[in-house]
Amino acid sequence: MVGLSSLGRFSEPALLVMISLADGAAHGYAIQNDIAALTDDRPGPGTLYGAIRRLEEHGFIEALPVEERRKPYRLTPRGHEALGAELRRMRALAHRGLTRLGMA
């Protein structure tokens, strides 16, 4: 399986988009607002739509029919699997780091 690491330096914005879509389909502006609520940092349109394009190219998300001039996206089964794998990897890494700091 191809994971999010295949996105290179764009993996963090892509991860945030996928986390946002884990709650259900959403259009770009809603994704942008959700990421801002999660991280206190709003991605710019170039970063957001660049990540969306790459995620679509890799088959992690797909566009749905346009609704009132808005184009919603959703996770694909492949994206769901890749997101879960990446979040489990991050959880394990964070646990090891906190253990080394004596904070686990």
C-alpha positions in Angstrom: 0.0 0.0 0.0 1.2 3.5 -0.8 1.1 5.7 2.3 1.1 9.4 2.8 4.9 9.5 2.8 4.6 9.2 -1.0 3.4 12.9 -0.9 6.8 14.0 0.4 7.0 17.5 1.9 3.2 17.9 1.3 2.3 15.1 3.7 1.3 17.4 6.6 -1.3 19.5 4.7 -2.6 16.2 3.1 -2.9 14.6 6.5 -4.9 17.5 7.8 -7.2 17.4 4.8 -7.8 13.7 5.4 -8.4 14.2 9.1 -11.0 16.8 8.2 -12.7 14.5 5.7 -12.7 11.6 8.3 -15.9 13.3 9.7 -17.6 13.2 6.3 -17.6 14.9 2.9 -16.8 18.6 2.8 -16.0 21.3 0.3 -12.7 23.3 0.3 -13.8 26.2 2.5 -15.3 23.9 5.1 -12.1 21.8 5.1 -10.1 25.0 5.5 -12.2 26.1 8.5 -12.0 22.7 10.1 -8.2 22.6 9.8 -8.1 26.1 11.3 -10.2 24.8 14.3 -7.9 21.8 14.7 -4.6 23.5 14.5 -5.2 27.3 15.0 -3.6 27.8 11.6 -5.6 28.3 8.4 -4.0 26.8 5.3 -3.8 29.1 2.3 -5.8 28.2 -0.8 -2.6 27.1 -2.7 -1.6 24.8 0.1 -5.1 23.4 0.6 -6.0 22.9 -3.1 -2.5 21.6 -3.8 -2.9 18.9 -1.1 -6.4 18.1 -2.4 -5.1 17.7 -5.9 -2.3 15.3 -4.8 -4.7 13.3 -2.6 -7.0 12.9 -5.6 -4.1 11.8 -7.8 -3.1 9.2 -5.3 -6.7 7.9 -4.9 -6.9 8.9 -1.2 -9.9 11.2 -1.7 -12.4 11.7 -4.5 -14.6 14.6 -5.6 -18.3 14.4 -5.4 -20.8 16.1 -7.7 -20.8 19.9 -7.3 -23.5 21.3 -4.9 -24.4 24.9 -5.2 -21.1 25.9 -6.8 -19.2 24.0 -4.2 -17.2 20.8 -4.9 -17.2 18.4 -2.0 -14.6 15.7 -1.4 -14.6 12.5 0.6 -12.1 9.9 1.7 -11.9 6.8 -0.4 -11.5 3.3 1.2 -7.8 3.6 0.3 -7.6 7.0 1.9 -9.4 5.7 5.1 -6.9 2.9 5.3 -3.9 5.1 4.7 -5.1 7.7 7.2 -5.6 5.0 9.9 -2.1 3.6 9.3 -0.5 7.0 9.4 -2.3 8.0 12.6 -1.3 4.7 14.3 2.3 5.3 13.2 2.2 8.8 14.7 0.7 7.5 17.9 3.4 4.9 18.3 6.1 7.5 17.6 4.6 10.0 20.1 4.4 7.3 22.8 8.1 6.4 22.3 9.1 10.0 22.5 7.0 10.7 25.6 8.4 7.5 27.2 12.0 8.8 26.6 11.0 12.1 28.2 9.5 10.3 31.2 6.1 11.6 30.4 4.3 8.5 29.2 
